[in-house]
Amino acid sequence: MNPEKLQLKGMLAESKKRFRTLDTEASGLVILIRSLLNPYEDIKNLDMEKVTVSVKRLTEITEELKTLSEKIKNLEAEFV
């Protein structure tokens, strides 16, 4: 296999690994945010600082996931 194909394959593998890692982190954040926004808790007792930080991180992750998804799609198209 030529060096360019090997490099492309490595980039694709790294991108997929990063995507899976971020996807797992996003899933954990969704669970965390749901637990922080407990509907049975008095609204005054909600830790909105933690909610805000978690939602901000989730937003960053979703943007990166969109970018990675497009990158993976383009890299896979190179193999065709």
C-alpha positions in Angstrom: 0.0 0.0 0.0 1.4 3.4 -0.9 2.3 5.9 1.9 -0.5 8.3 1.1 -3.1 5.6 1.5 -1.6 4.6 4.8 -1.6 8.2 6.0 -5.2 8.6 5.0 -6.1 5.3 6.7 -4.4 6.6 9.9 -6.2 9.9 9.8 -9.5 8.1 9.3 -8.8 5.8 12.3 -7.9 8.8 14.5 -11.0 10.7 13.5 -13.2 7.8 14.2 -11.6 7.2 17.6 -12.0 10.9 18.5 -15.6 10.7 17.3 -16.4 7.7 19.5 -14.7 9.4 22.5 -16.7 12.6 22.1 -19.9 10.7 21.5 -19.4 8.9 24.8 -18.7 12.1 26.6 -21.8 13.8 25.1 -23.9 10.9 26.3 -22.6 11.3 29.8 -23.2 15.0 29.7 -26.8 14.5 28.6 -27.4 12.1 31.6 -25.7 14.6 33.9 -27.7 17.5 32.7 -30.9 15.5 33.1 -30.0 14.7 36.7 -29.1 18.3 37.5 -32.4 19.5 36.1 -34.4 17.2 38.3 -38.1 18.2 37.8 -38.9 17.0 41.3 -36.3 19.3 42.9 -37.3 22.8 44.1 -36.2 25.2 41.5 -34.2 27.2 44.0 -32.0 24.2 44.8 -30.9 23.5 41.2 -27.2 24.0 40.6 -27.5 26.2 37.5 -23.7 26.8 37.4 -23.1 23.1 36.8 -25.9 23.0 34.3 -24.5 26.0 32.4 -21.0 24.5 32.3 -22.3 21.1 31.2 -24.5 22.6 28.5 -21.6 24.7 27.2 -19.3 21.7 27.0 -22.1 19.7 25.3 -22.5 22.5 22.7 -18.7 22.4 22.0 -18.8 18.6 21.6 -21.8 18.7 19.2 -20.0 21.2 17.0 -16.8 19.1 17.0 -18.9 16.0 16.2 -20.4 17.7 13.2 -17.0 18.7 12.0 -15.6 15.2 12.6 -18.5 13.6 10.9 -17.9 15.6 7.7 -14.2 14.9 7.9 -14.8 11.1 8.2 -17.2 11.2 5.3 -14.6 13.0 3.2 -11.8 10.6 4.2 -14.0 7.6 3.5 -14.8 9.0 0.0 -11.1 9.1 -0.7 -11.0 5.3 -0.5 -13.5 4.8 -3.3 
